[in-house]
Amino acid sequence: MRRKTVLLLLLLAVLLSGCGSGGEKKGPEEEKEGVYKIYYLNPSATKLMPQEYFTETEDQEALIQELMNRFLNVPNDVDSQVALSDKVGYLGYRQEEQVLFLYFDAGYGSRVNMNPTREILCRAALAKTMTQIKGIDYISIYVADQPLLDSYGNPVGMVSGSDFVEGISDINAYEKSQIKLFFTDETGERLVTENREVVHSINTSLERVIVEELIKGPAMTGHHRTLPEDTGLLNVSLNENICYINFDAAFLNNTLEVKEYIPVYSIVNSLSEISTVSKVQITVNGSQDVMFRDVISLNTQFERNLEIGEE
């Protein structure tokens, strides 16, 4: 009898497993073809509210126009509002390679029409919505034919959807920080400073943000990059006022026409602007026993050096 019961249970298990054999169920993380998320705001304008939108459009230009039109118009059955203030006019777009330039009238730059909180949310909504399109990795916002500026008067520059943490839509999950970056001049022998306002997740350390901004490169005319744009940042940590930076091998493949000390002190001086950082240890793939350009040993903890550039 016991044997029959076991056989019956086994048969039941086979039958149940067969019921689900019609095909693997896709996980929630898998993308559905033709499905995009359009990012709106909740009624109180404090959170992003993504809404799924399906389209069969595949042409990139037509898709840009379609998603932008959807972005600017909330469906009647959706309890949300457009991220862009109704006092701001959308003027159009242009695309250059992987960057989508979006143009708005002067109202976008007005704190009355777009207060700082709403502007951050709108920027995030635009980036997350439009960079879903294949071939578009960044957006760049223009106000009355001029680049959107931060509080220092510097261009905000390119923004990607990954600049804003997925799944965290509360504006309190982001913060604005003022940072000072050290790039180089046209000679590649001196450091020059660039003040920049950045919006970042509270889950991302300011040390990491600074290094990521250095990799993005300068925004000001006459300033030149110090790190290759393909440099991979593997890890950033802070312990007892020492900032540990771990790069991938691309850091060593720096072929920029700059003096060997420029990339190192571009990083060190920029990080040392934070009161909690007094020294910087640079490693490559976890190793500090590395010679940078066969001249500078990374087996040391670097301190700020203002003799090679601006304070």
C-alpha positions as CSV (number, residue, x, y, z in Angstrom):
1,M,0.0,0.0,0.0
2,R,2.8,2.3,0.9
3,R,4.5,1.5,-2.4
4,K,1.3,2.4,-4.3
5,T,1.1,5.7,-2.4
6,V,4.7,6.6,-3.4
7,L,4.0,5.8,-7.0
8,L,0.9,7.8,-7.0
9,L,2.7,10.8,-5.6
10,L,5.5,10.5,-8.2
11,L,2.9,10.3,-11.0
12,L,1.1,13.4,-9.6
13,A,4.5,15.3,-9.5
14,V,5.1,14.3,-13.2
15,L,1.7,15.5,-14.2
16,L,2.0,18.8,-12.4
17,S,5.4,19.4,-13.9
18,G,4.0,18.6,-17.3
19,C,1.4,21.4,-16.8
20,G,4.1,23.9,-16.9
21,S,6.1,22.5,-19.8
22,G,4.5,24.8,-22.4
23,G,7.5,27.1,-22.2
24,E,9.7,28.8,-19.7
25,K,8.2,31.7,-17.8
26,K,10.2,34.9,-18.3
27,G,11.6,36.5,-15.2
28,P,10.5,40.0,-14.4
29,E,14.0,41.3,-15.2
30,E,13.7,40.2,-18.9
31,E,12.8,42.9,-21.3
32,K,9.7,42.6,-23.4
33,E,10.1,43.5,-27.1
34,G,8.3,46.7,-27.9
35,V,7.5,47.6,-24.3
36,Y,8.9,50.8,-22.9
37,K,8.5,52.6,-19.6
38,I,7.3,56.2,-19.8
39,Y,8.2,58.1,-16.6
40,Y,5.6,60.5,-15.1
41,L,5.3,62.0,-11.7
42,N,2.9,61.1,-8.9
43,P,0.1,63.7,-8.2
44,S,2.2,65.5,-5.5
45,A,5.3,65.7,-7.9
46,T,7.6,63.9,-5.4
47,K,8.2,60.6,-7.2
48,L,8.7,59.1,-10.6
49,M,5.8,56.9,-11.7
50,P,6.7,54.5,-14.6
51,Q,4.0,53.3,-16.9
52,E,4.4,50.6,-19.4
53,Y,3.8,51.5,-23.0
54,F,3.7,49.1,-26.0
55,T,4.5,50.1,-29.5
56,E,5.4,48.3,-32.8
57,T,7.4,51.2,-34.0
58,E,11.0,50.2,-34.8
59,D,12.3,53.2,-36.7
60,Q,14.5,55.2,-34.3
61,E,13.4,58.7,-35.4
62,A,9.7,57.7,-35.3
63,L,10.2,56.1,-31.9
64,I,11.9,59.2,-30.5
65,Q,8.9,61.3,-31.5
66,E,6.4,58.7,-30.3
67,L,7.9,58.3,-26.8
68,M,8.4,62.0,-26.4
69,N,4.8,62.6,-27.3
70,R,3.8,60.0,-24.8
71,F,6.1,61.6,-22.2
72,L,4.4,65.0,-22.7
73,N,0.8,63.6,-22.4
74,V,-0.4,61.4,-19.6
75,P,-3.2,59.0,-20.5
76,N,-6.6,59.8,-19.0
77,D,-6.7,56.5,-17.0
78,V,-3.3,57.1,-15.4
79,D,-3.2,58.9,-12.0
80,S,0.0,60.8,-12.7
81,Q,1.2,64.1,-14.1
82,V,3.8,65.1,-16.7
83,A,7.3,65.5,-15.3
84,L,7.8,68.7,-17.4
85,S,6.0,71.7,-16.0
86,D,3.1,72.9,-18.1
87,K,4.8,76.3,-18.1
88,V,7.7,75.0,-20.1
89,G,7.6,74.5,-23.8
90,Y,9.3,71.6,-25.6
91,L,10.9,72.8,-28.8
92,G,12.3,69.7,-30.4
93,Y,15.4,67.4,-30.6
94,R,18.4,66.5,-32.6
95,Q,20.6,63.4,-32.4
96,E,24.4,63.1,-32.7
97,E,25.6,59.5,-32.4
98,Q,24.5,58.1,-29.0
99,V,23.4,61.5,-27.6
100,L,19.9,62.9,-27.8
101,F,19.7,66.7,-27.5
102,L,16.4,67.9,-26.1
103,Y,15.4,71.6,-26.5
104,F,13.1,73.5,-24.2
105,D,12.2,77.2,-24.0
106,A,13.5,79.6,-21.3
107,G,10.8,78.4,-18.9
108,Y,12.9,75.3,-18.1
109,G,15.6,77.4,-16.5
110,S,13.2,79.3,-14.3
111,R,13.0,78.3,-10.7
112,V,9.4,79.5,-10.6
113,N,8.4,77.1,-13.4
114,M,10.8,74.3,-12.6
115,N,12.0,74.3,-9.0
116,P,15.1,72.3,-8.2
117,T,13.2,69.2,-7.0
118,R,11.0,69.0,-10.1
119,E,13.9,69.7,-12.4
120,I,15.9,66.7,-11.0
121,L,12.8,64.5,-11.4
122,C,12.2,65.8,-14.9
123,R,15.8,65.2,-15.9
124,A,15.6,61.7,-14.5
125,A,12.3,61.0,-16.2
126,L,13.6,62.2,-19.6
127,A,16.9,60.2,-19.2
128,K,15.2,57.0,-18.1
129,T,12.5,57.2,-20.8
130,M,14.6,58.2,-23.8
131,T,17.7,56.1,-23.2
132,Q,15.6,52.9,-23.5
133,I,15.7,53.5,-27.3
134,K,18.4,51.4,-28.9
135,G,21.4,53.6,-29.9
136,I,20.6,56.4,-27.4
137,D,22.9,56.2,-24.4
138,Y,22.6,59.8,-23.2
139,I,20.4,62.9,-23.3
140,S,21.6,66.5,-23.1
141,I,19.1,69.3,-22.2
142,Y,19.2,72.7,-23.8
143,V,17.4,75.7,-22.6
144,A,16.7,78.5,-25.1
145,D,19.4,77.1,-27.4
146,Q,21.9,77.0,-24.5
147,P,23.1,74.0,-22.5
148,L,21.4,73.5,-19.2
149,L,23.7,75.0,-16.5
150,D,24.3,74.0,-12.9
151,S,24.4,76.5,-10.0
152,Y,28.1,77.2,-10.8
153,G,27.2,78.2,-14.4
154,N,28.8,75.0,-15.8
155,P,27.0,72.9,-18.4
156,V,25.3,69.9,-16.8
157,G,26.3,67.9,-19.9
158,M,25.2,64.4,-20.9
159,V,22.9,62.4,-18.6
160,S,22.2,58.7,-18.8
161,G,19.4,56.7,-17.3
162,S,21.8,54.9,-15.1
163,D,22.7,58.1,-13.3
164,F,19.5,57.6,-11.4
165,V,19.0,54.4,-9.5
166,E,16.3,52.2,-10.9
167,G,13.6,51.3,-8.5
168,I,14.1,54.3,-6.3
169,S,11.7,57.0,-7.3
170,D,11.6,59.2,-4.2
171,I,13.4,62.5,-4.8
172,N,14.8,62.1,-1.3
173,A,16.9,59.3,-2.7
174,Y,18.9,61.8,-4.6
175,E,21.0,64.7,-3.5
176,K,22.9,67.6,-5.2
177,S,26.6,68.0,-4.4
178,Q,29.1,70.7,-5.3
179,I,32.4,69.2,-6.3
180,K,35.8,70.5,-7.6
181,L,37.5,68.5,-10.3
182,F,41.0,68.8,-11.6
183,F,41.5,68.3,-15.3
184,T,44.5,69.5,-17.4
185,D,45.2,72.4,-19.7
186,E,46.2,72.2,-23.4
187,T,49.9,71.6,-22.5
188,G,49.1,68.5,-20.5
189,E,51.5,69.6,-17.9
190,R,49.3,71.6,-15.5
191,L,46.1,70.9,-13.7
192,V,43.1,73.2,-14.0
193,T,40.0,73.2,-11.8
194,E,36.3,72.9,-12.7
195,N,33.5,73.4,-10.2
196,R,30.6,71.1,-11.0
197,E,27.1,70.4,-9.5
198,V,26.2,66.8,-9.6
199,V,22.9,64.9,-8.8
200,H,23.5,61.5,-7.5
201,S,21.9,58.7,-5.5
202,I,22.4,58.9,-1.7
203,N,23.5,55.2,-2.1
204,T,26.5,56.3,-4.2
205,S,29.5,57.7,-2.3
206,L,30.7,61.2,-3.2
207,E,34.2,59.6,-3.8
208,R,32.8,57.4,-6.5
209,V,30.9,60.2,-8.0
210,I,34.0,62.4,-8.3
211,V,36.0,59.6,-10.0
212,E,33.1,58.9,-12.4
213,E,32.9,62.6,-13.3
214,L,36.6,62.7,-14.0
215,I,36.2,59.7,-16.4
216,K,33.3,61.6,-18.1
217,G,35.7,64.4,-18.8
218,P,35.6,68.2,-18.7
219,A,32.8,70.4,-19.6
220,M,34.7,73.7,-20.0
221,T,36.4,75.0,-23.1
222,G,40.2,74.7,-22.8
223,H,40.1,71.9,-20.3
224,H,41.2,68.4,-21.4
225,R,40.6,65.0,-20.0
226,T,43.1,63.2,-17.8
227,L,41.6,59.7,-17.8
228,P,40.6,57.6,-20.9
229,E,36.8,57.5,-21.3
230,D,36.9,53.6,-21.3
231,T,38.5,53.5,-17.8
232,G,36.6,51.0,-15.7
233,L,36.1,51.9,-12.0
234,L,35.9,48.6,-10.1
235,N,35.6,49.8,-6.5
236,V,35.9,52.8,-4.2
237,S,36.2,52.7,-0.5
238,L,37.1,55.0,2.4
239,N,38.9,54.0,5.6
240,E,40.5,56.3,8.1
241,N,40.6,59.2,5.7
242,I,42.3,57.1,3.0
243,C,40.4,56.7,-0.2
244,Y,41.1,53.4,-2.1
245,I,40.4,53.5,-5.8
246,N,40.5,50.3,-7.9
247,F,40.6,50.6,-11.7
248,D,40.6,48.0,-14.4
249,A,43.6,47.6,-16.8
250,A,42.3,50.5,-19.0
251,F,43.8,52.9,-16.4
252,L,47.3,51.7,-17.5
253,N,46.5,52.1,-21.2
254,N,46.4,55.9,-20.8
255,T,47.7,57.2,-24.1
256,L,46.5,60.8,-23.6
257,E,49.2,63.4,-24.3
258,V,49.7,64.4,-20.7
259,K,52.6,64.2,-18.3
260,E,52.6,61.0,-16.3
261,Y,51.8,62.7,-13.0
262,I,48.7,64.4,-14.4
263,P,46.2,61.5,-14.3
264,V,47.4,60.5,-10.8
265,Y,47.1,64.0,-9.3
266,S,43.9,64.7,-11.2
267,I,42.4,61.9,-9.1
268,V,44.2,62.7,-5.8
269,N,43.6,66.5,-5.9
270,S,39.9,66.1,-6.8
271,L,39.3,63.6,-4.0
272,S,41.3,65.6,-1.5
273,E,38.7,68.4,-1.9
274,I,36.5,66.3,0.3
275,S,37.2,66.9,4.0
276,T,37.2,63.2,4.8
277,V,40.0,62.3,2.3
278,S,43.6,63.0,3.2
279,K,45.3,60.3,1.1
280,V,44.5,58.2,-2.0
281,Q,45.6,54.7,-2.8
282,I,45.3,53.7,-6.4
283,T,45.2,50.0,-7.5
284,V,44.7,48.2,-10.8
285,N,42.7,45.0,-10.7
286,G,43.3,45.0,-6.9
287,S,47.1,45.3,-7.2
288,Q,49.2,48.2,-6.0
289,D,52.5,46.7,-7.2
290,V,52.1,48.5,-10.5
291,M,54.2,51.1,-12.3
292,F,52.1,53.8,-14.1
293,R,53.7,54.6,-17.4
294,D,56.9,53.0,-16.1
295,V,57.5,56.1,-14.0
296,I,55.2,56.3,-11.0
297,S,54.8,53.5,-8.5
298,L,51.3,53.1,-7.3
299,N,52.6,51.3,-4.2
300,T,52.1,54.5,-2.2
301,Q,49.5,56.6,-0.6
302,F,49.3,59.9,-2.6
303,E,48.6,63.3,-1.0
304,R,47.4,66.5,-2.5
305,N,49.8,68.3,-4.7
306,L,48.8,71.9,-5.6
307,E,52.2,72.9,-7.1
308,I,51.2,71.5,-10.5
309,G,48.0,73.5,-10.9
310,E,45.3,75.8,-9.5
311,E,44.1,75.7,-5.9
